[in-house]
Each structure stands twice: as structure tokens, then as C-alpha cells.
């Protein structure tokens, strides 16, 4: 007899009028709590047991691939840590732009580099923004990060693409033109 059939039979006996003093002493709510618990647990299987037609259990944890242990013998979702890290950094990649847009963006590179190189040291966020605005870039499209003793990184939106780079404490200036990043915008935030 299955657990479910047994419980149903027991319920019929408990609910039906009975002259037994034992059955009358069992409060209905205690019986119901017990019955619900048994019904809920009756669907659980012991670890390692399987039904004949049941699908194998899905892994509940991830683990890195290790050459010494074949992936098929592992009881977890195997992943390649190097590939996962590379995929995790893809948000920084710039999307491609068409050649005409790239040509337009490239016209800003050298003027921006000259304006940034002419800034007084140390580089500041306000100084970087002022230098980029001086070459015709709209201030509303400029994103910056830094200015805390290491330099200032910037990304400036320019009609379908971006001007990106940085001005560093050692006086080095980097400026490049390209598409927006996969994450959106022009400046990939660190620690993102």
C-alpha cells in the first residue's frame, strides 16, 4: 500500500464517527499537520536513489575544469575559468563603427591630444573636461573617472562613436577613437 493510499484511508477513519476513545483524543489539527508533513515528504527520495525513468539530477554547483579528472566523471557543472574571465571582461570591448563614422571620429584625436597635453599638471577631471570642450566636444557627452593621484580616464560621445583615453600623472596622454562599449556609453568603469 502506498503512503498516499494509507494516509487517505487513515483520514477516512479519523473523520468518520468512531467509538474509539483513542481516536477521539487526537486533535484534528495535530492529525492534519502530521498528514500534510507525510504527504509533503512522500515525494522525496533518498540520496542516490533514482526512478527507472527519471532524468539524471542536474548539477547544483560549478567547478573549474581540471585536466586530471575527466569532465564526464564530475558531479558539477564544469567550466573553463580562463574563458569565463575573458567573457566577464567583454563589457569593455568597443563595438565596431562604419568607416565613415570612424573617419569623422579620427578628426578629433589629434586636436584632443594636443589640448590634453597642454593641460597643467597634475591632471584633474575639470581640466580634462575643459580640454575636450575646447576642441568641440559637448560637455554633456563626456564621462570621466579618476583624478585621485593616478590620472584621469575619459570617454566622450561623438555622433555614433567615442573618443576615449586618459591623462596620467607621468604626463602621458592616450587618445583613441572607436565605437561605444558593449556595456553602453564610452567609458568602462573600473571594478564594474
N, C-alpha and C positions, 0 to 999 in steps of 0.2 A: 504494500500500500504506500503510495507517495505521501510525502509530508503534507502537501496541499490537501489531498483527499482526507487524510487523518484529521487535519485542522477543521475542515468543513464538517466532518462527522461529529467532531467534538463540539463545534459551535451549535449544531442541531441539538445535541444532548443538553448543552448548557442553557440554551434558550427555551427548550421545551419544558413544560411543567414537570417537576420531579419531586418525589417524596424523600429523596436522599438528603440528609442533613449536611453532608459534606459539600455537595454542590450548592446548596443554598448559602453556605458560609463564604463562598468565593465571591468577592465583589465583582460586578460586571466590568468596571474599569480596569481592574487588575488582570482579568482574563483577556480583555481586548488588547492591552499593552503587550502582554505575552504573545498573543496570537499574531499581532502585527509584526513583532520582532522576529518571530519564527518565519513568517511569510517573507519578510524582507531578506532574511539570511538564507533562506532556502535556495535562492538563486546564486549564491556564492559558491565557488569551487575552491577546493584546497589547492595550495600552490603546487604546480607540477602536474595537476590532473587536467586532462583535455577531453572534450567530447569527440566522438568519432568524426563528425562532420564539421567541427568548429575550425575557424581560421586560426593560424598561429597568433599568439599575442604580439602586439606592437611593442617596440622598444619604448621604454619610458625615460631613457637618458641618452645623452650624446657622449661619444668618446672619440678621441683622435685615432686616426689610422696608424697602426704600428706594424712595421714590416715583419716582425717576428710572429705575429698572430694573424692568421687569415681572417679577413673581414666576415666571411660566412659563418665562422665559429663564434663570433662575438654576439653578445646578447644586448647590444645597444645600437643606436643609430651612429654609424661610423662616418666621420667627416675628415677632410684634409685641412689641418689648421692653417697651412700657408695659403691655400686657396680661399679659405674663409676670411683671413686677414686682408687679402688683396681685394676681395669683394666688399669688405667693410669700408675700404678706403675709396671706393668708386664714386662716392658722392662728390669728391674733389675734382673729378675729371671734367674738362671743358668739352661741351658739345661742339661739333663742327659747324662752321658757317660757310655760306656760299662764297665763291671767290670775289664777287663784287663787294659784299659786306666786309670781307677780310681786307680788301684794298682800302676801303673807307676807314676802317679801324686803324690800319697801319699808319695813316697820315697823322694820327695823334701821338704815336710812340716817341718820336724824336723830340717834338716840342715839349711833351710831358717830361721826358728825361732831362732836358735842359733846365726846365723850370724847377724840378725837384733837386737837381744838382746845385742850383743857385741858392737853395734854402740855407739859412744859417743853422749851424749845429747847436745843440742836438736836435734831431728831427722830432717834431710834435704833430699831433693829429691836426691841430688848427693850421699849422704850416703846410702840411701835405694837402689839405683841402684847398687852401688858398692858392697853392701852386697849380693844382689841377683845374681850378676855376679860371685861372689866368690864361689857360690855353683853350678855353671854350667849352669845358665840361660843366654840365649843370650840377650844382651842388647837391640837389635832391637825389641824384643818382650815384653819389659817392658813399661807399662804405669803408670804414677804417677799423683797424684793430691794433692794439699795442700802445706805444707811447710811454712805456714804463721802463725805459733804460735799455731796451733791446732794439728799438726801431719801430717803424710804423708800416704795417701792411695795408694795402688798399685794393679796392675793386670799384671800378666806375662803369656804370651802364651807359653804353653809347649805341643807340639805334640798332638793335639786333645783336649786339655783342658786348664785349667788355674790354676795358683796359685794366690790367692787373699788375701788381708788383709790390715793391717795398723800398723804403729808405731806412738804412741801418746805421747804427751808432758809429761804425767804422768808416762812414761816408759812402759806402757802396749804394748804388741805385739800380734797381731792376724794374724794367717796364716791358710788358708784353701785351699783345692784342689777340683776342680769340673769342670763342663762344661763351655763353653762360655755363655755369657749373651744373652738374646733374641735380644738385640739391636746390637749385634755383638761385638767382642772384649772381653776383660776380665775385664775392669774397667767401672762401671756405673758412668757416670759423674753426679755430683750433679746439681740440677736445670735443668736437661735435660727434 
